[in-house]
């Protein structure tokens, strides 16, 4: 096994540090799983039987980069140009109640692997012995393509594992092992116990995946959408589309909730606690979608919304509505108030009316280019000056 960071062989470096400090270290979890599957993974987890923060600073002295420390768990994250290394103190976890965050106790590599979600994520590479440790038959399940929990209370302790089971099974085209599948179905109601932040995080992790549509379809199949969103319809059409230079989570979030009613926006805000940017984008999307089918269009508000909204909103409407949306989206003006001023009209409330007229002409196909916008404005101003 070989992992290179900044031109340095990470495993050799960890072995060197472990030998010098007598602190055992292991490459664990997803990066080992993906290495064996031949999948690239830039999120690296290192577990140490000792102080993770102390070990992380030693590692930092060799690799440089940035570090963020989490004192409560004695862990740290090192970052380098798209590569992330989490250095974790080996620990046990105890759940005082279903869906609660765990209480931790520092321990050894076996106990750290025993707290994991699925057997395929319990593989650890011992950098000193240069071998894979497989305490829970993870290698066998990886070969068979099975998602299997480690114990019957797994989904009760942490219902976010339901999302992860669906995500891993879909991403790798694996099957959810029969007992695990039954345990998962029996625990779906426990998702109600999760905080909005934890649910939002799981939904957004799905939206970043290349098979997001299939994953959301499975959430719907299991009725998870009803548990979370209480009757709100999720849209999976065009969910896997990708645009360059767009924030994929925001774009797919808007596609996912494309058919949301205005009256349900507050429900999404409460259930997912999305930030102000996402909430504003969702409101803009709902307004523009409704205006497309409205006879008496609010030209002023449409124009201002298109000028101010995120590009992800316009692309979501475009992919969902096709030609119907093109006219309005392409109506986005290039002229500004300063152009009106340069044409000889002092600032006044008439600016808004002029811009509305230009916008309406553009969405009706009368004008198209910036030069035509300027020429149209010029004619309107000339008429105003003549008192017409």
N, C-alpha and C positions, 0 to 999 in steps of 0.2 A: 504494500500500500504506500502511495506517495501523494503528499499534498504540498504544493509550492505556494509560498506567500512572499511577495517582493523578492523573488529569485532565491529564496531560502527554503530548503527542505524542512518543513515544519516538524515532521516526525523525528528526524535526526536531532533537531534542535530541542524538542521536548525530552528526548532520551538523554541528551547532554545535561539539561537543566535538572531532570529527575535524578540523574546519577550524582550530580554535584550537591543537590539540596536534600537528597534522600526522601523527597516527596514524590510518591507515585503519581503518574499522570496517564490518562487514557483518552484517545479519540473515541467519541461515543455517538450513538443515535443515528440521526438522519444522514449524516455524511458517510458513515460506514455502510448503511443500507444502500445509499445511492451509488457509492463506489462499486459495490457488488453488483448493482443493477446496470452499471455503465452510464449513470445519469450524473450530470454536472451539478454540484451543490457548493455554493459559496458561503453557506452558513455553517460554521464549524463549531462543534461543542467539544470542549476539553474538560473532563472531570478530574479533579485532583483529590487525593486522600490527605487533606490538610487544608491550609488557608488559601482559598481561591484568589483572594485579592493580592496577597503577598506573591503568589506564583505569577499572577497576571502582570505585576510590575516588573518581575524578573524577565518575563517573556517580552514585555514592551521594550526593555533595554536593548534587546537584540533586533526586534522588528520595527521599532519606532511606531508611527501612526498615532491614533487618538485612543483615549480610554475613558470609559464611564464606569463608575463604581456603584455597587448596590450593597451597602453595609449590612442590611438586615439579613441577607442571604449569603453574605461573604462571597459574592460573585462579581465579575467584571466583564465588560465587553470591549474588545479591541477592534478597531475598524481601519481598513486600508482599501481605498479605491474599489468599493463594491464587495470586498471580502469582510466578513464579520466573524470574530472568534469570541465565543462565550467561554470564559473560564469559571468553572462551577466547583464549589466545595461539595464533595460527595455527601449525600444526606438521605435520611429517612423522612417520610411524610406521614402525618396523621390527619384525618379529616374528622373534625368534631361533629359535623352534621352534613347532610347532603348539599352539594354545590358550594360549600364553604371553601375559602382559600385554606391551604393546608398549614398545619403547624409543623415546623421542621426540627430535625435533630441531626447534627453532623455525624457521619458514619463512614462506610467503606463503599467500594465500587459495586459489590453485590447488592447492597441495600439501595444504592442509587439506581441501579438497573431495575430493581423490583418495584420502584415507584412509577415506572414508565407506563405509557398508555397501551401499547401493543407489542407483541413479541418481536416484530420486525424492527422495532426501535430500541431493543434491549441489547444490541450488539455493541461490544466495546473492544477497541484495539489497544492492547497493552504495548506501549512503546518500548518498554524495557525488554520484554520477552519476545516482541515482534510477532504477536499472534492475536487472533480474534478470540475474545471470551464470549461464550454463548451459554448463559445460565438457563435460558427459558425456551430453548429450541427455536430461536429466531431464524437461524439459517434454514432449517427445514421448512418453516412457514414462508420464508422468502422464496425458496425454490418452488413451493407449491402455489405461491401466489395467494396467500391467505392473510386476512386481517383478523387477529385473535387477541382478546384481552387477557390480562394476566390473572384476574380473579373476578368472581361473580359480582362484586360491589363496585367494579370500576366505573361504570356509567352513573351509578348513584353518587359516588364520591365526587365525580367530576363530569357533569353532563356535556361539557364542551367536547368530550371525547366522541360523542355522537356525530358532531360535525366533522371531526377529524377522521373517523372511520369512513364516512362517505367520501371525504376528500382523498384519502389515500387509495381507497378501493377504486375510485374513478380515475385518479391520476395514473395509476400503474396498471389499470385493467385487472385488478385483483378481485377476489370474492371475499365477502365477509363470512367468516366461519360460522356454522349453523348455531352453535350455542351463543356465540357473540352476537349474532343477528337477533336471536330471541331476547337476549338481555338488553340489547339496544332498543328494540321495539317496546319492551316493558318499561323503559326508563324515559321515554320521550316527554312525558308530562313534567319530569323534573327540570326540563329546560326553563320552565316558568320561574324556577328558583334562581336562575342566573341573573346577574346584574346587566343593565343595558350595555355597559362598556364591554363586557365579555361576549355578549351576543353580537354586538357590532363588530368586534375584532374577528370573530369566526366568519361572519358574513363577508367581510372585506377580504379575508384570506381566500375565500372561495372566488370572489370576483377577480382576483389577480391570476387565477389559474387558467390555463389554456382550454380546459374542459369545463368552464364555469357553467355553461348551459346544462350540461348533463348532471352536474352536481346539484344545481338548483332544482332541476326536474326530480331528482331523488329526494330532496328535502320536501317537495310537494307530495311525492308518492307516499312518504312516511307521515304526512300530515303535520310536519314541523312548522310549515308556514302558518297553519291555523293556530298552533300553540303560541307562536311569536307575534303574529300580525293580526290575529282575530278578525278574519274575514276579508282582509285586503288582498286583492288579486296580484300575484306576481307574474311578470312577463318574462319569458325566456327566449322569445323570438329575437334574433340578431344579437343575443347576449355574448356570443363568442367573437363578434367583430372587433377589430383593433384598428385604431388610427394612430399614426405616428405623431409624436409631440402632444398627445393628450394624456391627462392623468387617468389611467385605466380604471382605477377604483371609482372615481367620480363619474366617468362616462357610463360604466356598466351599472352603477347605482341608479343613475337616471333611466337607463333602459329597463332595469329590473322593476322600477316603480313607475313606468311610463303611463299606465292607465289609472294612476292614483287620483282619487277625487280630492278636490280642494278641501273638503271637510275632514279628510283623513290625514292631512299633512301634520297636524299636531300629534296624531297618534304615532306617526313615524318618528317625530322628534322625541317623544317620550320613550318609545320602545328601544330606539337605537342611540339616543343622545348624540346625534350627528352635530358637527360644528356649524357655525353660522354660514360658512361658505357653501356647505352641502345643502343646508336648509334654504338659503336664498336661491341656489341653482334649482332645487326641486320646485320652489314656488314659481320661478320663471318658466320652467318647463310646463307646469300645469296650466299657467296662464296662456302661453303661446299655443299649446296644443288645443285648448278650448277656443281660442280666437280663430284658429284655422277653419273651424266649422261654424263660426258665428257670422250671421248675415250683416249685422251692424257692427263692423269691426272698430275697435278703439285704436285708431291709427296712431295717435300720440303715444299711448302707452306701449303699443307694439314696437314702434320705432325706438323709443327710449330703452325698452327691455333688450332689444336686439343689440343696441349699441353698448349696453353696460354688462350684459350677461356673460357667463363663461362660455368659451368655445365648445366645451363638452355638451352644453345644453343644445346648441345649434346642431351639433353632429348627431345627438341622440334623436332629435326631431326629424332630421334629414333621413336617417336610416330607417326610422319607423314609418314616416309618412311619404317618402319618395317625392314625386313631382309636386304633390300638393304643397309641400313645405318649401320647395326650391325657390319659388317666387318671393316669398316673404324673407327667407334667409338671404337670398341674393340682393334683397332690397336694402341691406345694410349700407348706410351712406358713408362716403369718403369725405364729403364736405362738412365743415364745422362752422361754428359761429364766426370765427375769424375770417372765413371766406366771404360771408355776407358783409362783414364790416369792410373788407377790402374792395367790395363792389359798391361801396359808397353809402351804405345804410347804417346810421348810428345804432348802437345797441338799444333794443326795445322788445316788448312782448311779441312783436311781429316775427321775431326770429323763429320762435317755435312753430308758428303757422306756416312760415316759408319752408322750414325743414319738413313739416308734415306733407306739404304739397309736393315737394321733391321726392319724398319717400313713396308717396302714393303713385306718382308717375313712374317710379322705378319698379314697384311691384306689379304694375299694370303693363310693363314692357315698353313704355313710351321712351324711356331713356335707360342706359346701361352703364356707360363709362363715367369716369370722373369728369372728363371734359364736357360730357353731355349734362352732368349734374350742374356744373358751373354755368353752362349756357342756359339751362332751364331756370336756374336761380336769377340769372341776369335779366331774363325776360320778365320774371315775376316782379323783380325790383323796379324795372322800368315802368311796368304797369302801375305799381304803387306810387311812384313819383308823379305819374301823370294823373293820379287820382282815380284810376279805373278800379 
